[in-house]
Amino acid sequence: MLTGLPTELLLRIVNELDDVRDKCRLSNTCTLFHSLLQTEPWCWSPLDLSPYHETLTNVTLLSFLRRHSLPIVSYQNYRPPTEPCVRTIQHLNISGCRHLSPEAILTVVTTLPHLTHLSLDCYSSHGRQFFEQREHLYQLRPSHNLSSLSMDLSKQPHRSLCLPDTVLRTVIQYTRFLQYLSLQHQHLSVESCRALKSANNLRHLNISSCNISQPAFQTLLRSVGRRLTSLKMLNIDLTNLTLLCLQQYGHGLRCLHLSCTEPSLIPSIARVVGRFALDDFRLTCLRTGHLDTVVFNLCSTLRRLDMSPKMEIYPKMLPPSAKTNGRHPPENYASIPAPNPGSKYGSTPMSAKVGRLSVSSSHVQSTPPRRLSVTGNRTEHDLLVSDQGLRHLATFSHLIELRLCFPTITASGLTTLLEASSALEILELRLRPALERESETKERNWLGGLSKHHLPRLRELHLYTVEIIPETADRIMELCNLRQLTIWQGGDLHLRRPQYVSNWLLRIHCLNVFRLGNMCLDWRTVQEVIQVKNESRAPSEEIINTLSAGRWEMELKKRCNQWEWVL
């Protein structure tokens, strides 16, 4: 049936697939796609191998490149090209691929000399995460509190991709066309920062949580600061001298992500952002200090704003059999599919191997996900922003993303902001529990401005510890463009609206991701809506009981117009 399709349509189908696993399966099941993916290596771009960081080896990676018409070029005999090429792999992500040797990384870089996007983070972003945690929001810390800002108990040094300083400098030297570079959690020396001066095309740099000294950071700004339009440097200590250097050399920045651990630096940060015409601004790790000065200095053309205070979890590890608040974050296990013996189109070009052991796809599917039980105390500081700051944000007509964590605002102030933010597409709001909010008895409707008339473009809504009243539930159901919805600890809505989840799933037609946590749910009200293809992945009786008690975190995804349970 596909023999009559034009090549342009085949390419369109391939471009819609981002996961390497999906492209491997497509190549295994269709002659046309097999031929296309074998002869046109640029169809694999963007090549994101970070989900397979536990299984990817030198042999697997180099074999994949060789089988897709990419001759291996040794880095000892490398001569950088002078002209860019678009018909090759330009995007590569090997973050956290700890089995790759430095020599293999250099070989990959020389084999793919036209890279424009390269991610070499220490840790893969596809690792274990908590339901209410997103990148650089919560930090997991040991109880003695002696760790650095970048410490995270979910990240282990021996399970990371650590680049030697000489290798990093060589990679920078060999990638002449590089526009985007991510080096999270890596070590950056003064020499490595100085080597960035040769990256003439570099425009986007992510060094969040890197081990970098203040002199090295200032050297980096002098070397490449004038060329950058995006700089992400979360979880890095700053000084007034470094901020002055940023103000001097970063005048072209449109995206700036930084952390502030000292309240005395807030005036300097306000002065810096006042000099830039930022489109995207993020500020984290705040302990205290009023941020109205920062808000009032932001450019009115701002499109994305994310501000969160310092939030930490001091966990206590328990055996998997222990019961802990109903939270069981899975440790994601991903493997590139092994060759399909029954396929007549040849073996899958990228088989998952660890040493001499080949991992089959059927084995991976039958292996249940491992679970880690975590409990502990949390430290969450207030985000000191007033209603005056919100009224100023209400004048930003281009704001499409807003994320506020524990803001010291009133419900009326937030309503005023939402009613004026007609361009808003992404909204995340995290509030303190009701018992900790003095104004809770007076103001319960925090989402009075949430409606299809005020927010016609809203496509993502993430609410944490925000009480969902029946009026809010009805207004959420009217958001016709909503694609992702997250509700965590939203109160006792189930007592007044037992069918609230099934109503959302059935009536919000664009919704394709739904997450619910720490809220009671009667499974009988949704079991007919949710399709369970594999009985082994169906919720057990224990899970159903914990759902009813509000101690389980549930994630649903819509595929082929059917809702599926995601463990």
N, C-alpha and C positions, 0 to 999 in steps of 0.2 A: 504493500500500500504506500510505502514511502519512496518507491523508486521514481515517481514522477515529481517529487518535491524539488524545487530549485535550491541551489546551494545557499542562497541568501537566507532562505527560511530555515535550513538546517543549522546555519550559523546562529540564527536568532534563538533557536531552541537551546543550543549549546551555551550561549551567553547567559541564558536564564539560570543555568546551574552553576552554583558557586562551590559546592562540595566536591572534592576530588572523588569521593566514594560514588557519588551519583554519576559522574562522567565515566568512571571505570565500569559501572554496571551498564551504562548506555552503550559503551564500546563493546561489551560482552554480548549484547542481545540484538544488535542491528548492524548489518554489513555496511550500510552507508556511513553511519556514525563511527564505526570502527576504522574505516578507511580515512575518514576526515580527521579523527583524533590522532591517528598514527602518522599522518603526513603533514599536518599543520600544527606545529607545537604551540603557536600563539593562541590556539583554542583553549589551552589549559590555563591561560592567564585570566584572572588572578589565581596563582598557585598557592593556596593556603594549606600548608602541611602541619600547622601547629596543632590541629586536633589529634594528630598521630605522634605526638612528641614522645610517647612511651615506647613506640615500636619502630620508628623510622631509624634506619641505619645507613652507613655509608654505601653499602652494596645496593640497598633498596633504592636510594635516591639516585645514584649514578646510573643504575640499570634503567630507571624510569626515563632519565634524560636521553640515554643512548637509544632507547626503543622508540623515541618520538622524534627522530630525525634531528637530534641535537648532538653533534660531535663533541666529545669531551676534550676540553682544552686544558692542558696542564698549566698551572700558574707559574711554573718555572720558565715557560716559553711564551708568556702572555704579552701581547702587544695590543693596547687598548684601541678600539675603533675610533675613527674620527667623525663618522656620520651616524646619526640615530637610525633605528630600524623599528618599525611598528609591527611587523609580522613575526614577532617572537614573543617569548614570555617577558613581560615588563614588570609584573607584580609578583613578589616572592615573600612568603612569610614562613620562616622556620623557627619561630619563637619557641623556646623550651625544648627543642629537639636535642636532648642531652647526649644521645649516642653518636652524634655527628662530630667528627674530629676537626680540628682547625684546618688541616690540609683539605678535607672534603669541602669545607665551607669556602675556602679560597678557590677550589676547583669549580664549584658551582657558580661562584661569582664570575670567574673567567669564562665559563661556558655560556653564561647568560650576561654578556657584556652590555646589553641595552636596558638593564633594569632601571626603572624610574621610581619604584616603590620597594623598599626593603625593610623587613621587620626582623630584628635580631634580639628580641627581648629575652631576658633570662628565663622567664616563665611563660608558659602558654596561657592565653586567656580562656582556654576551654577546660581549665581545671575545676576543682571543687569550689563551689560558692554557696553561700547561704541564700535563703529565699529573699531576705530584705537587704542583701548586700549587693552593691554594684562596685565597679572599679574605683578604688581610691576613696571609698566612702567610709566603711567601717574598717578598723585595723584590729586584728587579733593579736593580743599581747599576753605575755606570761605574767603571772601574778606579781613578780618582783618589780615589774615596770622599769627594767634597766635596758630595754631594747631601743634601737634607733627608730627614727620615724618610718623607715621602710620595712621594719620588721613585720612579718605576718606569719603566723604559725602554720598557715596552709601552704607556705612556700618553704621548701627545704633546699639548702645549697647543693646537696649532692644529686638533686633531681632537676638541675637547671642547666641552661646553655650559657656557660661563662666564656667570654672571648678574651684571650690574652691581648695585652695592649698592642703588641706588634701586629697581630692578626687584624685587629680593628683598624689600625692605621693603614694596613695594606688594602683592606676592603674599601676604605674611603678613597684610596688612591686609584683603585681599579674601576670603580663605578662612576664614570665621568658624567653620566646622564641622570644621576640620582636626583629626584625631586622630593621624595619623602623618605625619612629615615627614623626608625623607632629603636631605641636602645634601653628600654626600661630595665632597671635593676642591675645594669652593667656597671663596671668600674671605668671611670673616665679620668685619665691623667692629663696633665698639662700638655704633654706631647700629642695625645689624641685630639684634644680640643684645638690645638694649633694645626693639626692635619686637616681639620674641616675647612680650612681656608682654601684648599684646592677644590672643594665641592662647589663649583661655580653655579650649578643649577639647583642646589638645595634650597627648598622653600619651606618645608615642613619638618620640624624636628621634635621628637618626643624623648625626653630624658628623665621622665618621672621616676622617682625612687632610686636614681643612680647614686653611686658612691662617688661624689665629686667635691673637691675642696673649693673654697671661695676663690682663690687665685685661678684655679683651673676654669671655674665657671666664668669669671671675668675675661679670661683668655678666649673662651668659646664665644662670648658676646662680641669681642673685638674681631674675631676671625670671620664669623658668619652672621652676626646679628643684623647687619644692614640688608642682607638678602632675604631674611626670613619673613614670611607672612604668618606663620603659625609656630608657636613655641609652647610646649607642654612640659612643665617642670614641677609637678606635684610632689609633695613629700621631700622637698629639698629646702634646707635652711637658707635663709636670706639675711643679708645685712644691708644697712643703708648705703654702703659703698657699692654693693652689687646692684641694688635697685637704681642707684644713680647711673651705673654703667648700662643697665637695661634701658633706662630713659634716653641715654645718649646714642646707643647703637641700635635700638629696636623700634625706631620711628615708623617702620613699614609694617609692623605687626597688625594683623587683623584678628588673630586668635591667640589668647593668652590664658594659660592655666597655671596657677601658682598656689602655694600654701603659705599661711602666715601663722607662725607659732608664737610670735611676740606681739602683744597689743601695741607696743610702741612703734611698730612698723606700719600700722594702718594709715597714718598720714602720708607716709612715703609712697605706699601703694596707691592711695587716692591721687597723689600727684602724678604718678606714672600713668595710670589709666586715663587721666585727664589730658595727657599729651598724645594719646593714640586714638584713632578712629576704629575702635574694636567692633567686630561683628559677633565674637564669641568670647565670653569671659567666665572663668570658673575660679572660685576661691574656696579653699578647704583648710582644715586643721585649725580652725579658730578656737581659742579658749575663751576670750572675752574681748570687749571693745566694741563700741558702736560703729556700724558700717554705713550710716547715712551719708557720711562724707564721701565714701567710695561710690555709693549709688548715685549721688548727685553729680559726680564727676564723669560718670559713664556717658558715652556718646549716644545721642538720641537715635542713631541708626543701628543700635545693638539689636542682634537677632537671637542670640542664645545667652542665657544667664543661669548660672548654677552656683549657689552659695550654700555651704554646709559647715557647721562647727566641727569641733574635734569629737569623734565618736569612736569609742573603743569597747572591745569585748575582752574580758579576762576569763578565758575558758578553763573548764576543768574537764579533762578527758575521761570518759567512762567507757566500759566495755560495750560492744554492740548490743548486748542483751539488755542493758539498762534502759529504763524508761526516763525520757528527759523532755518534758514540755511538748512532746509531740513533734519536735523538730528533728528530722533525720536527713541531713543534707547528703545526697549521694556523691560518691567520688566517681566522676565521669571516667569511663573507660572507652576509648575509641581505638579502632584498628582499621587500617586500610584493608579492603577485602582481598582475600587470596584468590589465586586463579580458579576459575570455574571449570572443573574437569569435563562437564557436559557441554561446554560451549564449543561451537564449531568455528568460532572466529579467532581462536588462539587464546592464550592465557592473558589474564588481566595484567597489564604492564607493571603495576605497582603492587607487589605482594608484601604483606606485613611479616617481617622477620625480626626476631630478637636473637642475635647470635646465630645458631643453626636451627632454631625452632621456627617453623612456619605456622602462623596462626590463621586458621580458616575462618571464614565469615560465619559459618554455621556455629562454630564454637563460641564466637563472640556473642552471638545472639542468644545462645542458651545460657550464658554465664550471667547470673543475676548481679545487679549493681551492688558494690560494696557500700556499706553505710557507716558513717561515723557519728556517734552521739556526742553532742557538745552542749554543755550548760555552763553558765557563769554569769558574773555581774557585768553590767554595762555602764559606761560613762558617756553621757550625752550632754553637751553644753548648749546653751541657748544661742540662737543667732539673733544678735541685737540689731534688728531693723525695725523702724517705727512705721506707723501708718503714713507719715509724711513721705518716707522713702517709697512706699507702695504707690502713693499718689503721683510721685514723680515717674515711676515706672509705667504708670497708666498712660503717660504721654508718648511712650515708645511705640509708635504705630507699626514697626517692623518686627516686633518681638514674636518669634515663633516657638521658642522653647524656654520654659521657666521651671526651675527646680529649687525649692526652698525647703530646708531641713531645720525643724524646730525654731521657726521664726517667732519673735516676740511681737506679734501683731494681733489685731482684733478681727473678728469675723466680718464686721462691716467694712474694714479696710481692705480685706481680701476680696470681698464682693465688688467693691468699687474698681479694683484692679481688673478682675475678670470681666466685668461688664464693658470695660474699655479695650480689651485685648482681643479684638476680632480676628487677628491674624494668627493667634496662638494655635500650635499644632501638638505640642507636647507639654504636659503639665504633671509635675511631681510635687506632692505636698506631704511632709512628714511633721506630725505634731506630737507633743508630749502626751502621755496618757491623761485621761480626763481628771483623775484625782490630783494631778500635778498642775492643772491649769485653774487659776483662781477665777477666771471669767467663765468657766464652764456652765455655771448655773444660770448665767445671764444670756450666753450666746452658744447655741448648740448647732445652728445651721451655718457651718463653715463654708458651704458650697452654694450659697444663695445666688451667686453669679454664674453658676454652671447651667447653661441652657444652650439649645441649638441656635438660638437667635444671637446670643452674645459670642459663642464659640463655634461657629459653623465649620471650621476647618480642623477641629480637634481630632487627632487620630491616636494619641496615646494618653492614657490617664492612669497615674500611679498614686494611690492614696494609702498612707500608713498611719495608723492610730487616728484616723479621721472618722468620726461617727457618721454612719450612713443612715439617714432618716428616710422614711417612705417618700417624702417629696424629692429627695436627692436621687433615690433609686429610680423614680419615674423619669427624672430629667436625664439620667444616664442612658436610659432606654431610648431616649429621643435623639441621642447623638448618632446620626446616621453614618458619619464617616469614621467612627471609632474602630480602630483595628487592634489595639492592645489595651487590656484593662487589668489592673492589679489592685486588689483590696486586701489589706492586712490589718487585722484587729479593728474592724469597722463597727463594733457595737453589737446590739441584740436585734438586728433587723429581721432575723429568722423568726422571731416571735410574732411579728406583725405581718411579715410577708414571707411565708414559708416557700413560695414558688419564685423568689426573687432571682435566683441563679438561672433557673430554666427560662425565665422570661428574658433575661439578658441574652442567653445563648441563642434563643429562637428569634428574637425580634431585632437585635442589632446585627444586620445582615453582613456588614463589612468586618465584624469582629472575627479575628482568627487566633488570638492568644488571650487566654483568661487565666489569671492566677488568684487564688484565694488562700488566705492563711489566718489562723487564730480566730476563726469565725465558725459558729455552729452551722452544720449543714445536714439536712435530712437527705440521705442518699437516694431514697425512693423518689424524690422530686426531680432528680436529674438522670437517673439510670436509663430512662428511655431516650434521653437526648444524646447521651454519650455512647459512642460505638466502641466496643472492645473486640478487636480482630483476633487477638491472641489471648487465650484464657489465662496463660501464665502471667500476663501483664495486667490482668484484672485486679481491682482492689480487693484485698482479702477482708475477711470478716473483722479482723482487728483494726484494719485501716478504716473501715466503714464506721466502727464504733468510735474511733478517735475523731473522725469527721463530725459525728453527731455531737461530740463533746467539745468541738472547737479546738482540738490540739493537733491538727494535721495541716500540712501545706499542700495544696492541690494545684496542679498545672494542667490545663487543657489546650489542645491545639486543633485547629480545623484543617482537615485535609480532604480534598475532593468533596467539599460541602458537608463533611461529617466530623463531629467532635470526637477526639480521641484522648484517652487518658495518657498522661506522660508521667512516668515515675521519676 
